[in-house]
Amino acid sequence: MRCLAAYSTEVLDRGSWLPGWNVPRNNITEDELSSLPSLDLAYIFQTEAALNGKSFWGRLTTYIGGGFVATLGNTLQVKQ
C-alpha cells in the first residue's frame, strides 16, 4: 500500500482484485464477474454507470460515483 498526498481521479485505483485484495492472474471477464458471490464483488471496481451513481462535489474536490462496493446485509451472521 502507498499513501497519496491527495485524492485525485487520475490516480484512483480502478483495478479488479481477488478477495483479500490479491492481484488477479489475468483480467476478469464479464462472465466471471457475473458469477462472483456478492461479497467477492467488493474487490471489483464498478463504474459510475454500473452503480447508477453520480459524481458529486465534496469539500475539496469532485468524487466519482463509482468504486468498490460491499453488500453487508443486516444480520450479524451475514456480516461475518
Phi, psi and omega per residue, in radians:
M1 nan 2.624 3.073
R2 -2.368 2.614 3.100
C3 -1.621 2.431 3.085
L4 -1.896 2.569 -3.087
A5 -1.111 -0.697 -3.104
A6 -2.644 2.700 3.075
Y7 -1.167 2.401 3.091
S8 -2.676 2.401 3.114
T9 -1.179 -0.358 3.113
E10 -1.229 -0.518 -3.114
V11 -1.916 0.129 3.139
L12 -1.101 2.315 3.121
D13 -1.264 2.034 3.117
R14 -2.012 0.305 -3.106
G15 -1.374 2.852 3.022
S16 -1.804 2.514 -3.056
W17 -2.244 2.893 2.971
L18 -1.642 2.794 3.123
P19 -0.858 2.464 -3.078
G20 1.495 0.191 -3.113
W21 1.076 0.594 3.077
N22 -1.486 2.554 -3.121
V23 -1.245 2.246 3.107
P24 -1.234 2.674 3.129
R25 -1.266 -0.504 3.111
N26 -2.651 3.053 -3.141
N27 -1.155 2.511 3.137
I28 -1.507 2.237 -3.127
T29 -1.451 2.882 3.100
E30 -1.056 -0.663 3.113
D31 -1.111 -0.758 3.111
E32 -1.142 -0.688 -3.141
L33 -1.075 -0.762 -3.105
S34 -1.229 -0.314 -3.129
S35 -1.681 -0.028 -3.135
L36 -1.276 2.495 2.998
P37 -1.075 2.673 -3.041
S38 -1.006 -0.603 3.136
L39 -1.166 -0.628 3.117
D40 -1.191 -0.419 3.100
L41 -1.118 -0.318 3.113
A42 -1.074 -0.353 -3.106
Y43 -1.684 0.062 -3.126
I44 -1.895 2.157 3.089
F45 -1.167 2.279 3.122
Q46 -2.024 2.342 -3.076
T47 -1.253 2.885 3.071
E48 -0.991 -0.735 -3.136
A49 -1.154 -0.735 -3.130
A50 -1.117 -0.574 -3.121
L51 -1.622 -0.004 -3.032
N52 0.960 0.701 -3.093
G53 -1.625 -3.098 -3.118
K54 -2.631 2.357 3.068
S55 -1.132 2.647 3.118
F56 -2.566 2.663 3.120
W57 -1.496 2.131 3.093
G58 -1.676 -2.739 -3.111
R59 -1.234 -0.602 -3.058
L60 -2.015 -0.461 -3.021
T61 -2.790 -3.119 3.061
T62 -1.599 2.343 3.123
Y63 -1.904 2.428 -3.119
I64 -1.320 2.819 -3.131
G65 -1.576 0.142 3.114
G66 -1.897 -3.119 3.084
G67 2.625 -2.793 3.127
F68 -1.703 2.242 -3.040
V69 -2.238 2.299 3.065
A70 -2.073 2.229 3.039
T71 -1.588 1.994 -3.020
L72 -1.649 -0.390 -3.072
G73 1.455 -3.020 -3.068
N74 -2.233 0.328 3.066
T75 -2.241 2.722 -3.135
L76 -1.064 -0.682 -3.124
Q77 -1.107 -0.695 3.132
V78 -1.154 -0.712 -3.073
K79 -1.226 -0.400 -3.132
Q80 -1.441 nan nan
